Amino acid sequence: MTDPDNPEKRPRKQRHLLLKIDSWIDSTIWNAGFRSAEIWEDITIFFRRFRVRGWKRIVFELGGEGLTLGAVAAVLMLTLAQPAFEATKEDWRNRGDYAVTFLDRYGNVIGHRGVIHQNSVPIDELPDALIKSVLATEDRRFFDHFGIDVIGLFRAVVTNAQAGEVVQGGSTLTQQLAKNLFLSNERSIDRKITEAFLALWLEANLSKKEILSTYLDRAYMGGGTFGAAAAAQFYFGKSITDVNLAESAMLAGLFKAPAKYAPHVNLPAARGRANEVLTNLVQSGLMTEGQVIAARRNPATVVDRNQVESPDFFLDWAFDEVMRLSPRFHQHSLVVRTTIDMGLQSAAEDSVETSLREYGESYHAKQGAMVVLENGGAVRAMVGGRDYGESQFNRATKALRQPGSSFKVYTYSVAMESGMTPDTIVVDAPIYWGNWSPHNYANKYAGRVTIATAIAQSINTIPVRLAKEKLGIQPIRAMAKNLGVESPVRDDVTIPIGTSEVTVLDQATAYAVFPAGGYQSRRHGITQVLDYGGDVLYDFDRDEPPAKRVLSEKADTYMNQMLSRVPYVGTARKAALDNGILTAGKTGTTQAYRDAWFIGYTGNYTAAVWFGNDDYTSTNKMTGGSLPAMTFKRAMDYAHQGITLRQIPGTQPLPPDKTVKTVAAEPEEGSPPPLVRPRMLSVDSTRILKDIGQALKAAPPLTAQKVASAD
């Protein structure tokens, strides 16, 4: 036998095999290295043939850099195109197949939605004058460009630069269709980029005739009408195939600003705009002056209609709700009974517009939004902006804005659920959470204060301290979701003071939980969906689950008691309603005064109000306690006329025999708010103050160490 551990005793053949393996490994590695060197040398020699010198090298280097930058640009373009790709995944063709007639809460017709509400006319059967008028005004190079008119865009830039203002747009008809089909009117760079990609997609997937036909069918034409066929019937009482040149010019003029140029609202403006369209026809070479002179001398006349305002922002949202419910229906022609109250809708619109007209310029605020819910969740009014004809972007349902201090109610709700009370003492002092430190307005701190005082005076450090030391961020996010916030809530340490964006509808929904006794508000705009035979296809009360409790009765009572102090001894004294109607709510003002909020409620209604600017520019120090609070009061004073008043859970009503008003001025930033000085009517001020204290179940009196808030 051999000893396997002794190499000297191994068999000769085994030793030779190991030597061969070792030799093969060594030679293979050496040959591989040698061969690699030879290959590299061959490659080097090959590329030396292409070596350039002098001016050619500059061209070569620039070309190489261009290819590199082109590759980077291609990757960037694909990234930017992703939102457009996502939008085209939806069933955008069949969305408009639904023809929906909307009724208000009392059964009156208030509008329609769908592709078109007259029979769609093939593009080849439309009057030649209409087609030429639209192309001459909206997109003269429509049949020459690929969705983006580079020449027209350059011309618009030059023209606007010479004029010093925007006098000519560069969007093509295809881009406008992309916006109408997939996007909103929000003015942002992201939206314009997505619009451009969608225009290219439409050009690749539809013929020019299909694009033009779809555009004419789906554009908003004023008066609550969509599409040229519906507009012809509404304004002229005739089929689209029968309109003459003067009427075609008037219709073509509506695309730019349908509310401004709607002939049933402002016939002189509509005729002036139609005359511009006739000029465009001549300038574009599509017609001669002799062909249009008769239309100039005999402008179009319209059917005499009483102006009926349509709640278009609400109808757009309600139509989206119908689309959400549409899998339940087999019919595409529907009648929808909504929750809208046209009287309250008009009051809300007037309140927002009046506030902006009177104070918008001084506050440097150009837009506002408002949602009114009847306690129970029915949307009674929705204002998505100042002018639907100018911008169909719904700022009540789609605009994500920081809520500021109005978001604090979610933190305090968690605190009440965790066992705290309005009398719980918390220290108002500087606090750091990592590298972040919130500050009170004017950097003043009150020391030991109650939670009731903290929410009334909108102290910033208190909710942050509660979140950091006792509650955590996740319970606050969960509370916001449970109360009804549908927008994504950020996972950030700054959210206790309102940095996570929400919508106006979100805020109204969540606050409506408080007067509902802690139950879900179940916001809804549709009560019934019927077919034209009268069969009920959907009924909210029948088909939706009952409201669930999302806030305990004790926590809800505490929140109502604290929030009902804010309009009387807090930051929202301009929101307190007349006629002894107890009002509760919270103000909100964001950094740099970009957004101002007031969300308030009574036993009957909850309303959320927002003011700001679409481009996120700062207002002129507008706070939630100023214009939003005044707008809330104006609308809610109207809403509470002639109705049975309900009590806010956990509170007592104000004395019925007198009106209690807070007449003190809005506190300046950095100064403590003055004490409430109620207006005396039939009793002395001492008794009024006593009644207010009993009615509101106020927390212990505020100390002299109060902190003012820009809210």
Secondary structure, DSSP 8 states (H G I E B T S, - for coil): ---TT-GGGS-HHHHHHHHHHHHHHHHHHHHHHHHHHHHHHHHHHHHHTT---THHHHHHHHHHHHHHHHHHHHHHHHHHHHHHHHHTTS-HHHHTT-EEEEE-TTS-EEEEESS-SS----GGGS-HHHHHHHHHHH-TTTTTSSSS-HHHHHHHHHHHHHHTS--S----HHHHHHHHHH------HHHHHHHHHHHHHHHHHS-HHHHHHHHHHHSB-STT-BSHHHHHHHHHSS-GGG--HHHHHHHHTTTT-HHHH-TTT-HHHHHHHHHHHHHHHHHTTSS-HHHHHHHHHS-------------HHHHHHHHHHHHHHGGG-S-SEEEEEE---HHHHHHHHHHHHHHIIIIIHHHT--EEEEEEEETTTEEEEEE--S-TTT----TTTT--B--GGGGHHHHHHHHHHTT--TT-EEEES---BTTB----GGG---EEEEHHHHHHTT-SHHHHHHIIIII-HHHHHHHHHHHT--S-----TTGGGS-S-B-HHHHHHHHTTTTTTTB----BSEEEEEETT--EEEEHHHHS----B-S-HHHHHHHHHHHTTHHHHSS-GGG--STT---EEEEEE-GGG-EEEEEEE-SSEEEEEEEE-TT----SS--TTTHHHHHHHHHHHHHTTTS-----TTS----TTS---B-S----TTS------B--SSS-HHHHHHHHHHHHT--S---S-------
